[in-house]
Amino acid sequence: MDRALFQEIREAAARGEARVLATIATARGSTPRKPGASMLLRPDGTFSGTIGGGCGEAEVWQEAMETMADGKPRTVVVDLTEPTDGDDKICGGVMEIFVERVTS
């Protein structure tokens, strides 16, 4: 995990602020980022880091905001093998992203 993300988690925890961490747990095939890549979300929806961008990251962002609200961890599968409208899913791999609230 990026040092800046780790530092923000520590600072948010010290202030009692919520943060959600989305981390690529597994990746098969061609993916924009590899396991261990993380994105840290804040309650206002802004974030630091990336798990790859595009609509895959948007799917994870939506689930992460649900985790922010209910505190329940989840695993999000991002399938980049199926063509969609546009060219943002052209990698050809599948990622599993673990989403968890790390501070509250």
C-alpha angles and dihedrals in degrees: 000000000000114000092232091057091048091050092050091051090052093048093046091049091051089053094043092243124149123247131172122208122206113193129180104242099178136005128190124188123353112345132164093239134021134231113298095036109130144195122199118207130202127209091257091059097253117127146188126219127021141244093198112302128238127077092323090063089045090056090052092045090056092050091045091056088053089053089049088056102041103023093228117137117228142180117231120200113210111195111199095175100083119079115236135179104298129015103275097106099053099116096093100219141101126236130192112207122196112214120196139161105242100182134021 
